Every structure is written in structure tokens, then in C-alpha cells.
Amino acid sequence: MTAVVERAVERREGFDARVLGVEVAEGLRAILREPTALFFAVLMPVLFFALFAGIFGGYTSPSGLPAAATMLATYGTFTVATVMMVNPGVTVADDRTRGWLRVKKVSGTPIAVSVAAKVIAALPYALLSLLAISAVSLLVAGPVLDVGTWLRLVGVLLLGGLPFALLSLAVGFVASSNATVAILNAILFPMSIASGLWIPPEMLPGVVQAIAPVLPTFHLAQLALGQLTGAGGLGHLVALLVSTVVAAALAGLAYRNLRV
Amino acid sequence: MDARVLQIEGVRHRYGALTAVDGVDLRVAPGECVALLGPNGAGKTTLIGLATGLLAAQEGRVRVCGGDPRSAATRRHLGVVQQTMGFPTTLTVAELVRGAAVRAGRPAAAAGPVLAEVGITDLARRRSAKLSGGQRQRVALAMALVGDPDLLLLDEPTAGLDVAARRTFWQVLARRRDAGVGILLTTHILEEAASTADRVVVLHRGRVVAEDSPGGLSARLADRTLTARSGVDVVVLRGLPGVLTAVRDGERVRVTSAEPERVLRAWLPLDDALGELRVEGAGLEQALFALTDDRSERDDETMGVPA
């Protein structure tokens, strides 16, 4: 056998923030270089908003606010929910089926860091979508919100995207990439309609209105609307927190059964 | 650091009713290259999976550099090339290797020298989607090396490589081994295992059936190979006393036998022009075949499994 040489390798041990940085950078590059996955997630909500804001944006909503302003809250909820539900789950499923998640696991990257990076990497795209619908709103109805209110609205919507990202991960941990897209869309669209994100809840059938209070999209939309009207949103915040805990439990359960 | 970079003790692993690894003991020292050989389904990949920590040993104990390979901290001491490694198609080779460096706790700048070492600097800016199978294997090796690991676990690492790339690959491995890195690899290219490995471990049906140096393993077989230029039909040769196999390769004939003198006594009178005769010991391939083939027949009888 060959003579052994003493090896002294300098290696960072413990949590290394650079690993999170690499993971986020890879996630951002993936979206930037292959944007087809997010094409519909970003473009469709914006087109929907442009269509409906073009028709109803000039009206006044029952709360007395311009319809374009309330639509920023409801379509903003739809926009954020779409990006946060589609991107993290699909990319995790893709990494898993490709074998990349296994490569990362063997490399010592904590999977929790890897999935956290996927959620973080989706946030700029959610923000981009919100900026796009805000620009459309400005074009259609002029300035309907002051800057402070708009910033609060964007902040609430982005933070409120967490339960959707967790639900997305729960599906992505167990289903294939294609199945993940199908399952998440099958959850997202009925949930969005029933929560009154596309058309006002008052215009929906009674049975659908009865379902809405159990949906996180409904509570996020109400919290977002509360930023415009100043209405208290504690109940909606609690409901959203409960949704986050449930989604986190589902993601945790799926993660425990994760096969890489 | 532990005196052994890999220590596997009494490990068993089952997939349902199938026992993939059955009471295996295996050690790899720093600066030692161990080749894990055996037929398909022998348990090689399962053993590599246990060493990487991707699989948890159901019985027994696995230690890498003294630590549990399932912990992220221990895994940073590992460099792994797996049989199937999928890369994100959106990343370039340089990004993949830089990322691997950071994940192993090393500076991203460590990627440059490793790309050069493996001979893929020219591929640095290429997206992984545009790599050939052989190029992907070289990227996988670069990713395994860039963390400056104490133990390299390589599962069929030369699959898909052309001759030149394989030569570079073994040169790189030899340098790392000389620098004190322990290596455990599986391969089907036995000549390469024989030339590079310090020790060969033969697995069959999840058990270690032999463990020796490549030369020592070959020497265990009493069989000899007789190679000669001869015009005698191989069918005739196969009928001679003591002949186990006879194969023609152009003008040459290769005969295996446990009694070479007896074979020669019968062969020489048949061919006045017989020339360029060589008698050699069995190669590693024959040794491996004999070890696993004999064993399987014995096992089949013991277990009552139809052949």
C-alpha cells in the first residue's frame, strides 16, 4: 500500500450560511434560465388582473374603495399563492426525480436548508408579479393606494405566501414533477375561486361562501383587504397561522417519508 | 481522525424478503484503494449507499472518519460518485463544482484547480444539459474531489468514459490515494481494479466471499491459462484431458486448465507448428467468476433455490 500522508484540510464545520447562499442562487438561476415553469404562474395572474381591472377597475367597491384597489388585494393574493404554490414544490419534485436532491444530501447539505432556499428563491418572483399587477392598476385606474399602504399590502402578501409554499413542498416531496403541477393547480384554482379572489365572494353561491372561511387564500385576501380598509384582521391572522401549522405538519410528514 | 476512514462492522440490510447485505465487515484505511467486486445484485451499491449514509444499516455499524455517515458533518468528509447523478439542467459545470465546494465547507475558488485536474476546464461554462454521459461522469468526479474528501466512494465511476478519460481518471485517483485519501470503488472493468486497487473485496449475495490483493486473489485459483499460436480446432482441444475451456482469438488459442502439463502433453503431438506458448496464472476476471459462480451453485443447493 502507498505511504499515507498526513492530511490537513481546512473545512468549515456546522451551519454555513454560504450553503444557503449557493442554494438560493441556484434556485434563482433555475427560474431565470428556464422560466417556462413560472411563465403561467406569473403571466396568467397578471393577464387575469389586466382583464378584470380593465372592466371593473373604474368602479367603486362596497367598502367605498376603488375596485382597482380591492382587486390589488384579491388578485395580489392569487398572484402570490400561485407563485409560492407552484415553484417550490415543482422544483423539489424535479430535484428529487432527477437525483439532484440525493447528490445534495450526500454532500452534507441539510435538506431543510435546501427547501428553505427554494421558498426564498420564489419570493422575488412573487414580488415581480405584484409589481406587474400594480403597474397594470396604475395604468388602468391611476394611483389608488398611497405608498405606505401599498408597501404594507405587499409585505402582508409576501409573508402570507408561506403556508402555500409549505403545501407546495408537501406535494413536491411525494409526487413526480408533472403530478405536482397537476395536484397543486387542482388545489389552487378551486381554492382561489371559492375565496373570492377572482370575483367578489358575495356573487358566489351560498355553499361556496360557506367553504371560504376554511381556506387560507380567503384569510390572506381578507388580511390584505384589511391593509386598505384598516379593518382588524386578528381572526384572519390566526386562521392563516393555523393554516401554516397544518401545511408545515403536512410538509414535515412528507419529508419524513422522503425517498431520495 | 480515526485510523480507518471507513469502518463497516457486521452490517445487514434487507429490502423486504431480500437480504442485500448480509453481515459484511469492511475497512478502508487512509491512502488505501479498495475495489468492491461482484456480479450484479451482489450488494455493492447497497454497501456504498450504507457508507454514504443514504441507507441506514438495519444491523451492524458504519463509521466514516469515526462519525455516523448520516450526519451532515460527517458527510462533508466524503466525496461520492453515484451510479445515477442528475444535475439541474440550468447550471453550468463551473457552478456545479463551485456549489459542491461550498457544500463541502471549502472555498468556491477550489473549483478551478479541480476542473483542471480532471481535465474539464474547457467545459466550465457549459450547461449540464449539454454534457455527454462521459463528461457528466467527469463532472461528478470533480464534484466529489473539490471538497478535498478523506474518503472517496465511487460507484461504477468509469461507466461511459472513453479510454483517454479513464486513464486520466485513474491517474487522478492514484494521486489522491497517494495524498492519503481512502477510496472504495465498484467497477466492472477488472483490469483497472487490478492495476489500481490495493485490495479487492469480492461480494456475492450480500456476503464477502474473498478479500485479498488483486494478485493474491488471482493466485488462489489453481487454473492456468495456456496461450499459443496453433492451428488445432478448439473443438478438438476441448476434448483433450484436463482442458476446462478453449477459445480461439485469430491465430491464437487460449486454453484454461488446472493441469497445464497434462494438456501440453496431449496438445503438442497434434500440432508440430505450435508456437509462442505462454502459461500464466488465472486473471482477476477468472478468479472473480470462479468465486462467485461456485458459490452461487453451492448456495442454490443449500437454500433449495432452483438454478
Chai-1 contact restraints between the chains, C-beta under 6 A:
chainA,res_idxA,chainB,res_idxB,connection_type,confidence,min_distance_angstrom,max_distance_angstrom,comment,restraint_id
A,M1,B,E32,contact,1.0,0.0,6.0,A-B,restraint_1
A,M1,B,D198,contact,1.0,0.0,6.0,A-B,restraint_2
A,T2,B,G31,contact,1.0,0.0,6.0,A-B,restraint_3
A,T2,B,R177,contact,1.0,0.0,6.0,A-B,restraint_4
A,T2,B,D178,contact,1.0,0.0,6.0,A-B,restraint_5
A,V4,B,P30,contact,1.0,0.0,6.0,A-B,restraint_6
A,V4,B,G31,contact,1.0,0.0,6.0,A-B,restraint_7
A,V4,B,G180,contact,1.0,0.0,6.0,A-B,restraint_8
A,V5,B,A179,contact,1.0,0.0,6.0,A-B,restraint_9
A,V5,B,G180,contact,1.0,0.0,6.0,A-B,restraint_10
A,R7,B,G180,contact,1.0,0.0,6.0,A-B,restraint_11
A,V9,B,D148,contact,1.0,0.0,6.0,A-B,restraint_12
A,R11,B,G105,contact,1.0,0.0,6.0,A-B,restraint_13
A,R12,B,G105,contact,1.0,0.0,6.0,A-B,restraint_14
A,R18,B,V102,contact,1.0,0.0,6.0,A-B,restraint_15
A,V19,B,V102,contact,1.0,0.0,6.0,A-B,restraint_16
A,V19,B,R103,contact,1.0,0.0,6.0,A-B,restraint_17
A,V22,B,G99,contact,1.0,0.0,6.0,A-B,restraint_18
A,V22,B,V102,contact,1.0,0.0,6.0,A-B,restraint_19
A,R29,B,T90,contact,1.0,0.0,6.0,A-B,restraint_20
A,A30,B,P88,contact,1.0,0.0,6.0,A-B,restraint_21
A,A30,B,T90,contact,1.0,0.0,6.0,A-B,restraint_22
A,R33,B,T90,contact,1.0,0.0,6.0,A-B,restraint_23
A,E34,B,T90,contact,1.0,0.0,6.0,A-B,restraint_24
A,R98,B,G86,contact,1.0,0.0,6.0,A-B,restraint_25
A,G99,B,T84,contact,1.0,0.0,6.0,A-B,restraint_26
A,G99,B,M85,contact,1.0,0.0,6.0,A-B,restraint_27
A,G99,B,G86,contact,1.0,0.0,6.0,A-B,restraint_28
A,W100,B,G86,contact,1.0,0.0,6.0,A-B,restraint_29
A,W100,B,P88,contact,1.0,0.0,6.0,A-B,restraint_30
A,V103,B,M85,contact,1.0,0.0,6.0,A-B,restraint_31
A,V106,B,T52,contact,1.0,0.0,6.0,A-B,restraint_32
A,V106,B,V80,contact,1.0,0.0,6.0,A-B,restraint_33
A,S107,B,R103,contact,1.0,0.0,6.0,A-B,restraint_34
A,G108,B,A72,contact,1.0,0.0,6.0,A-B,restraint_35
A,G108,B,R75,contact,1.0,0.0,6.0,A-B,restraint_36
A,G108,B,R76,contact,1.0,0.0,6.0,A-B,restraint_37
A,T109,B,R103,contact,1.0,0.0,6.0,A-B,restraint_38
A,P110,B,A72,contact,1.0,0.0,6.0,A-B,restraint_39
